[in-house]
Amino acid sequence: MQVAELKGKLVLFKFSEELRGEDLSLFQIYKDEVWAVVTGIDTEGVWIENPSYELGVWWDKDGNLIPPHKQVKEKVKTNILIPWRYIKLLMSVEDERFQKIKNERFPGFQIYR
């Protein structure tokens, strides 16, 4: 398998020790391993999806700032670039059942917390 073939697949990532826990937790990744869908691959690294990143909503639909006491957190879909130097190992499962996930809650961003 070539790395380019991973785009769109659910892949297990193992990160290098160089990538610290506090760096990962900023992106709501709570362990040095995570299952994630690959959304892109380029010379800098691999883009992965977090389908339920909790983000504070600071502006209303008109673009006005919401007062801090009225701000809420919502789950949004995000893409995270993991530079190649921080990726220690990758694993993809070839069983088609493993790739046909219909739930937005992928393992990795939920189970590994």
C-alpha angles and dihedrals in degrees: 000000000000122000090241089063091064094074109117094014132112106248135182112232125198112193126212121255087248089075104078126215093246090055091052096043090058085067092042093253106134103185138039090254129057141167110228141156113253109232099175146359126206141152092279098053146281126316114217131187128237103192095192110036110162108231129176113240108225101168133052124228090274093055096254119141113254114224111255094246090057098045116115136192120242132185112246135174113253138176121222126198113221108194115230093243090065097050111094100170140001129198129187125186114222095203106111093217088064092057097048100079113158098179120090090219103086121186114258098047092053112023100041096057 
